[in-house]
Amino acid sequence: MQPKSQIVNLPVYQPGKPTEEVKREFGLTEVIKLASNENPYGASPRIKDAVLSELENISIYPDGSAANLTTALSHHLGVNSKQIIFGCGSDEVIAMITRAFFVPGDETIMADQTFSVYKSNADIEGALSIEVPLKNGIHDLDAMLAAITERTKIVWVCNPNNPTGTIVSENALVSFLDAVPSHVLVVLDEAYCEFVTDPSYTDGITLLSKYPNIVVLRTFSKIYGLASLRIGYGVGSAEVIKLINQVREPFNTSRLAQVAAIAALEDQAFVDQCRTLNAQGIVYLQAEFDRIGLSYLPAHGNFIMVDVRKPSGDIFQALLRKGIIIRAGHQRYPSYIRVSVGTPEQNKVFIQSLEEVLHQISAQV
């Protein structure tokens, strides 16, 4: 057997450690997972009824075009239904984009510290990833613009950025898009946009009419709380979405995911509440980091990157033993951990555990 040469050493994506695994490994009964930027408040109560009512159709293939969901989302976003495509999470939409546009030898540009799925999918298609260093944790759009060549097919802008949590302002983004050549597709990954409260931020949907070469990615996994159902989407010009749809698998989103997403869209009060609670959680955590004397990057999603001034892997393991799961090991940020914003009680337990761990490790030096 001879696989593609570019996948032989391809890193496998490592998700946040599962809670059940941590319980077994350390003999714990309670574990707090603050690693995968999930919604600690779950999903809208309306979703349970929607999913239960759809179970009687579970033996029937789903609507591959997700027509009902497409109609609901087009009304919610104020776009034409032909501008929308759904995927099994926005991860699949990323894979479809790379499959539709890349041929071996193409170039793609992204930040050097961003969502790793962009690079892995580019690698699979034989494209060369140009990784541009972040500037103070933020996308350096000027440097990304300067990196564009005639071989550049796609530029990825994660806004808010994962894992840093920083945003690109409206003014900076518009100036960047004005300068990007029309042959280059700009993908704006806005998985965390519903959490943003900063007035300098603008979502890409408002820019679609002016820039036909952008695709906006969104997900129902974060603020909507549907992570296990795997459904996300892309929005762009009808022409670009048609091209991406050419490589979509026939039944790529399930019946349950589709009806759950419709119910989630209908409960914007739940979304507003989660946004408010998340903002309060960020304020609390930042105040506690200030008290402890830890610096952190600006947080605009539902997570914070904080400098613990110790090897992040040591902090990760020590917190695991206390039943707290976070993320560590970010390239170029060796002393930073990423922690998801939890409920008020989860945040308090995390801070208490972090202080204990920092004191223990300092005492060992």
C-alpha positions in Angstrom: 0.0 0.0 0.0 1.2 3.5 -0.8 -0.5 6.4 1.0 -0.2 10.0 0.1 3.4 11.0 1.0 2.1 14.2 2.7 -0.1 12.3 5.3 2.6 9.8 6.5 3.8 12.1 9.3 0.6 14.2 9.5 -0.1 15.0 13.2 -3.4 13.7 14.4 -5.6 16.4 16.0 -5.6 16.1 19.8 -8.9 17.2 21.4 -9.3 18.1 25.0 -8.9 15.1 27.3 -12.3 13.3 28.0 -13.6 13.6 31.5 -14.2 9.8 31.8 -10.6 9.1 30.9 -9.4 11.5 33.7 -11.7 9.9 36.2 -10.3 6.4 35.4 -6.7 7.6 35.3 -6.7 9.4 38.6 -9.5 7.6 40.5 -11.6 10.8 40.6 -15.4 11.1 40.9 -15.7 14.7 39.9 -13.9 16.3 37.0 -14.2 19.8 35.5 -13.5 20.1 31.8 -12.3 23.6 30.8 -10.3 22.4 27.8 -12.6 22.4 24.7 -14.4 25.7 24.9 -17.8 24.0 25.3 -20.8 25.8 26.7 -20.9 25.1 30.4 -24.6 26.0 30.4 -25.5 23.3 27.9 -28.0 24.0 25.1 -31.4 25.6 24.9 -34.1 23.7 26.7 -36.1 23.7 23.4 -33.6 21.3 21.8 -34.6 18.3 23.8 -38.2 18.3 22.5 -37.0 18.9 18.9 -34.6 16.0 19.0 -37.1 13.6 20.7 -39.8 14.3 18.2 -37.4 13.5 15.4 -36.3 10.1 16.7 -39.2 8.4 15.0 -37.5 9.3 11.7 -34.1 8.0 12.7 -34.2 5.2 10.2 -34.6 7.6 7.3 -31.7 9.4 5.7 -31.6 13.1 6.4 -32.2 15.8 3.9 -28.7 16.2 2.4 -29.4 19.8 1.5 -30.7 20.6 5.0 -33.5 22.7 3.4 -35.4 23.5 6.5 -32.3 24.5 8.5 -31.0 26.5 5.5 -34.3 28.5 5.4 -34.1 29.2 9.1 -30.5 30.2 9.0 -30.9 32.4 5.9 -33.7 34.3 7.7 -31.6 34.6 10.9 -28.5 35.9 9.0 -30.3 37.9 6.3 -28.6 36.1 3.4 -29.8 34.1 0.4 -30.2 30.3 1.0 -27.8 29.7 -1.9 -25.1 31.4 0.2 -25.1 28.7 2.9 -23.5 25.3 3.2 -23.5 22.9 6.2 -21.0 20.5 7.5 -20.4 17.9 10.2 -19.0 20.7 12.3 -17.2 23.7 10.8 -14.2 21.3 10.6 -15.8 19.5 7.7 -16.5 22.8 5.9 -12.8 23.6 6.3 -12.0 20.2 4.7 -14.5 20.8 1.9 -12.9 24.2 1.1 -9.4 22.8 0.9 -10.7 19.8 -1.2 -12.5 22.1 -3.6 -9.7 24.7 -4.1 -6.2 23.2 -3.4 -4.0 21.3 -5.8 -0.5 20.2 -4.9 1.9 23.2 -5.0 -0.7 25.8 -4.0 0.1 28.1 -1.1 -2.1 29.0 1.8 -1.5 31.6 4.5 -2.4 31.5 8.2 -1.2 32.6 11.6 1.5 30.5 13.2 -0.6 30.0 16.2 -4.2 29.3 15.2 -6.6 26.5 14.6 -4.5 23.6 13.5 -7.1 22.1 11.2 -6.3 24.7 8.5 -2.8 23.4 8.1 -3.6 19.7 8.4 -6.2 19.9 5.7 -3.8 21.9 3.5 -1.2 19.3 4.0 -3.6 16.5 3.0 -4.2 18.3 -0.3 -0.5 18.9 -1.0 -0.6 22.7 -0.4 2.2 24.6 1.2 1.2 26.4 4.5 2.9 29.8 5.0 2.6 30.5 8.8 2.9 34.2 9.7 3.8 34.9 13.4 1.2 36.6 15.5 1.9 40.1 16.7 1.1 40.5 20.4 -1.2 37.5 20.1 -3.1 39.0 17.2 -3.1 38.2 13.5 -0.5 40.4 11.7 -2.6 41.2 8.7 0.1 43.4 7.1 2.6 40.5 7.2 0.0 38.1 5.9 -0.8 40.5 3.1 2.9 40.7 2.2 3.1 36.9 2.1 0.6 36.6 -0.7 2.0 35.4 -4.0 0.5 34.4 -7.3 0.4 30.8 -5.9 -1.7 31.8 -2.9 -5.2 30.3 -2.9 -6.6 30.8 0.6 -5.8 33.0 3.6 -7.3 32.0 6.9 -8.2 34.5 9.6 -9.6 33.0 12.8 -11.5 35.8 14.5 -11.6 35.5 17.5 -8.5 33.5 17.2 -8.1 30.1 18.7 -6.1 29.6 20.9 -5.2 33.2 21.8 -8.7 34.6 22.0 -7.8 37.9 20.4 -9.7 39.7 17.7 -9.1 41.6 14.5 -10.9 45.0 14.5 -13.4 46.0 11.9 -11.0 48.7 10.6 -8.1 46.4 10.3 -10.1 43.6 8.6 -11.7 46.0 6.1 -8.3 47.5 5.2 -6.9 44.0 4.8 -9.8 42.8 2.6 -9.5 45.9 0.4 -5.9 45.0 -0.4 -6.2 41.2 -0.9 -6.1 40.2 -4.6 -9.5 39.1 -5.9 -8.1 35.6 -6.9 -7.4 34.8 -3.2 -10.1 33.3 -1.0 -10.2 34.7 2.5 -11.8 32.4 5.1 -13.0 34.1 8.2 -13.4 31.5 10.9 -15.9 33.0 13.4 -16.6 30.0 15.6 -16.6 32.2 18.7 -18.1 35.4 17.3 -21.3 35.1 19.3 -19.3 35.6 22.5 -17.7 38.9 21.4 -18.9 42.1 23.1 -16.1 44.5 21.9 -17.7 47.2 19.7 -14.6 47.3 17.5 -15.4 43.8 16.2 -17.5 43.1 13.1 -18.7 39.8 11.9 -18.0 38.7 8.3 -21.6 38.3 7.3 -21.9 42.1 7.1 -19.0 42.2 4.6 -20.2 39.5 2.2 -22.0 41.9 -0.2 -18.8 43.9 -0.7 -16.2 41.1 -0.8 -17.3 38.1 -3.0 -14.0 36.4 -2.2 -14.7 35.7 1.5 -16.3 32.7 3.2 -17.4 33.0 6.8 -17.4 29.9 9.0 -19.7 29.5 12.0 -20.6 26.6 14.3 -23.4 25.4 16.6 -20.8 23.7 18.8 -19.9 26.7 21.0 -22.5 29.2 22.3 -25.4 27.0 21.0 -24.1 24.0 22.9 -24.5 21.4 20.2 -20.9 20.1 20.2 -21.8 16.4 20.2 -24.2 16.7 17.3 -21.5 18.1 15.0 -23.0 20.8 12.8 -21.4 24.0 11.5 -21.7 26.1 8.4 -20.1 28.3 5.8 -21.5 31.5 4.3 -20.2 33.1 1.1 -21.2 34.2 -2.4 -23.5 31.8 -4.1 -20.8 31.1 -6.7 -18.2 30.1 -4.1 -20.7 28.0 -2.1 -21.7 26.2 -5.2 -18.1 25.2 -5.8 -17.7 24.0 -2.2 -21.0 22.0 -2.4 -19.5 20.0 -5.3 -17.3 18.1 -2.9 -19.9 17.8 0.0 -20.8 14.2 1.0 -24.4 13.4 0.3 -25.8 13.1 3.9 -23.2 15.0 5.9 -25.4 16.4 8.7 -27.8 14.2 10.6 -31.5 14.6 11.2 -31.0 15.2 14.9 -28.4 17.9 14.2 -30.6 19.7 11.8 -33.7 19.9 14.0 -31.5 20.8 17.0 -29.9 23.6 15.1 -33.3 25.0 14.1 -34.5 24.9 17.7 -31.2 26.6 18.8 -31.7 29.4 16.3 -35.2 30.0 17.6 -34.0 30.6 21.2 -31.8 33.7 20.9 -32.6 34.6 24.5 -30.5 31.6 25.6 -27.7 32.8 23.4 -27.9 36.3 24.9 -27.9 34.9 28.4 -24.8 32.7 27.7 -23.0 35.7 26.2 -23.6 37.8 29.3 -22.6 34.9 31.7 -19.5 34.3 29.7 -18.5 38.0 29.8 -19.0 37.9 33.6 -16.8 34.8 33.8 -14.0 36.5 31.8 -14.1 39.5 34.2 -13.9 37.3 37.2 -11.0 35.2 35.8 -9.1 38.2 34.7 -9.5 39.9 38.1 -8.2 36.7 39.8 -5.2 36.5 37.5 -4.5 40.1 38.3 -4.6 39.3 42.0 -2.3 36.3 41.6 0.0 38.3 39.4 -0.4 36.4 36.1 -0.6 38.1 32.7 -3.0 37.1 30.0 -4.0 37.9 26.5 -7.2 39.8 25.7 -10.1 37.4 25.7 -13.0 37.7 23.3 -14.2 34.1 23.0 -15.1 31.8 25.8 -11.6 31.0 26.9 -8.5 32.8 28.1 -4.7 32.3 27.4 -2.9 33.0 30.7 0.9 33.0 31.4 1.5 30.8 34.4 5.2 31.5 34.3 6.0 27.8 34.5 6.2 25.1 31.8 2.6 24.7 30.8 2.8 20.9 30.6 3.7 20.8 34.3 0.6 22.9 35.2 -1.6 20.8 32.9 -0.5 17.5 34.7 -0.8 19.0 38.2 -4.3 20.3 37.4 -5.3 17.0 35.9 -4.5 15.3 39.2 -7.0 17.7 40.9 -9.7 16.9 38.3 -9.3 20.1 36.2 -8.8 19.7 32.5 -7.3 22.6 30.6 -5.2 23.0 27.4 -1.4 23.4 27.3 1.5 22.9 24.9 0.9 25.8 22.5 3.8 26.4 20.2 5.5 29.7 20.9 3.6 30.0 24.2 5.4 27.4 26.3 4.3 29.0 29.7 0.7 29.7 28.7 -2.3 27.6 29.4 -5.7 28.0 27.7 -8.7 27.7 30.0 -12.3 27.7 28.9 -14.7 30.0 30.9 -16.9 27.8 33.0 -19.8 28.4 35.4 -19.1 30.7 38.4 -18.5 27.6 40.6 -16.2 25.9 38.1 -14.2 29.1 37.7 -13.8 29.4 41.4 -12.6 25.8 41.7 -10.2 26.3 38.9 -8.6 29.4 40.4 -8.3 27.7 43.8 -6.7 24.7 42.2 -4.4 26.8 40.0 -3.1 28.7 43.1 -2.5 25.5 44.9 -0.6 24.0 41.9 1.5 27.1 41.4 2.5 27.1 45.1 3.4 23.4 45.0 5.5 23.7 41.9 7.3 26.9 43.2 8.0 25.1 46.5 9.7 22.2 44.6 12.2 24.6 42.9 
